[in-house]
Amino acid sequence: MRGRRRYLVVLALLAAVSVAAGVTYYRYVYVPPRPALATEIGGSDEAHGDQYFTVKDEGGKVIFTTGHMVNVGDEFISEDETRYQVVKVEGTGAAARSMGKMEVLVEFPPAVGAQAKNPGTPSVAIYHTHSDESYVPSDKSDSIPAKGGVLQVGSSLADALDKKGVKAVHSLTPHDPHDAGAYDRSRKTAVQLLRDRPQAVFDVHRDAGPAEPYLKEVSGQGTVARAMIVVGRTNPKMSANLDFARHLMNAVNSRYSGLIKGIFLGKADFNQDLYDRSLLLELGTERNTKEDAQEGIALVGSVVPSVLGAGAGPGGSATGRSIAWILGLAVAGTFIYLWVSTGSWDEMWSKIMGWFGSGGVRVGGGRKNGGSGQT
């Protein structure tokens, strides 16, 4: 009988250790596989250099230009909330038809759309899948491997958030080269950033194409580079990402009219399947100045806190939850060991009470070992 008990104890302890190891691996090492890549151009889901797409409506009016690959079925939501769907693509030109106005937005959950009750400091994560992207007028090149001008644009976003009391975690990890594997490499960075449970994640880029569509005169600020939000329409969290994108666009444009020129829904995932408040931000093109892009993103960043509120990110600390899991499993393993070794709940409880008693503290009694006997 004693040998059988020992065998069961060993099995219980091995099971507890295995589960604890699995939880730790999942939280700190595991990187969820990325969904299949969308149709790509030149080995990437974005065009390079002078290659960009021009999308027009039924009347031939230009709706937007972008360096992103444009496919039939892609959509664009303009700053006035008109939704367009791409119906034809020929070369680098595309035609889109209006689908009418978007439905009315509903409020965000309380922890995001309103001032949350708990006093935790909100945080935002920032990274750059295309860490080479640069601005020709300022950087003298449209690409500087691992040190692109876009990194400084991300720093301007971080500074704007910090000034508003939002903790900005800005990763400068390079993900070069600028190819189809960039999003696989940046996925590891995004997963790492998400372990600190930020309220939002921004992958900051610069677009391709002419400078004019991205220029905006902002009252009291002068000329700045506009932003475009990009949402991957093939990722399972697309609806949640789009909801966040619309709230952000409306909040920013209410403060700075037209600063966000629209939301592009492209045939890709952009690693946004990892989190429901993950967005890709395009700031200007290679023909805009980096300084204009920095000023534009700073204005966007100044509005982000009003969308996020002041609550801590959902679910609390990943580290805290993992430690709680491991401690819980250890406690469970101890109770299993005691139950198997003593043979009954009464004997197990008696043994636990004995531990307390032997340490000089008695439940319901006074001090032992020469104590006064007073409680």
Phi, psi and omega in degrees: 000318180298320179295323179293321179296316179299320179299315180293323178297315179299316178299317181296316180294319178298320179296317180297316180295320181296316180294317179299317178296320179296318179297314180298317179298315183296321184282327190244343185240317188296133175243114181304140180297145181277140176303161181303143180293148175284172174304132187242162178237127179059030179081010179213162178271010175226150178280166182239156173055234184278358182277120178208163181255143175245121183250126182242156177274186183299333181270003179088007179279136179290124178272312177195161173238150180199152174275354177290146173300129180251129181236156173301133183102342175295159182227161177219132176250115184285171182297339177266014174072022171276134183257129179241149175235133180288126183247345181206139177229125176228111184062237178254019175246150180215151177245140181227149178248147180287137177250014180086186182281152176290156176292160182294138179288143172262163182293151174291161171304150185310323183289347182244311187277347180225169178294114183288155184285324182284147190274010183299146179280123180291156178225154179228135179258141181228134175211179185221108176296317180255081186287358179266343189301133186219174184243115187304313182300329183259321186261354179065014177196154177269358181208123174232099185311127175068351183222035182296155179301337181297336178296323178288329175295319176299322178295325177294323176295315180300316180298318181296321179292316180301320181295336180263009177084015178255125180290121179256125176252105187253114178269129176257016180300125179281149180230027180294158003280172180279078184220191184296339181274356184299318181289330174293320179290318181287342178300322179296321178294317180298317179298318179298317180295324182290342180292344176266008175054057175290161177278340178204155179229128180240125173261106188267128182230178163233144185277183176236149179129189182294154183285326190304315181298342181259000180270142180213131174271115182253127182304126179081355183239344183081201182275129178228167175273135178283170177243153169233134178269138179239131178237132177281118185277356179258009179261148186294346179258019185305315183298317179292319178299316181294322179299316178295318180299318181292319177298319180293314180300314181295321180293315180295313183289338174291329180271316181230093188307124175077007181296324172259117189279348178157183180235122178260128177254101185258161182280077180194178178248331178054026181063016181281354173291346182284335187202143185278356173234055178244125183227152172258128180247128174259127179241101180067187177235181180296346182266351174276163176277151178296324181297319177297320179294321179295320179291322179294314182291330177296321178292319176299314181298328180292342182261337183309315182301328180291337177276322183281329189077189186249011183279158175290158180300157183296140171088353178074189185287130177296322179297315181298318180294320181295317178297319179299318177301311184296316178297319179299318179294322179296317178297316179299318179297322179296316179295322178297318179299313181296318182295318180291320184285331181267331175093350179202159179294321181297316180292323178297314180296320178299320180294320178296316179296327177296323177300315179296317182296319183291345180269007178094003178236129181243131179293120178083001181234193181257195180290149174258186173055053175085011179288174183286341183083359178272142179266000000 
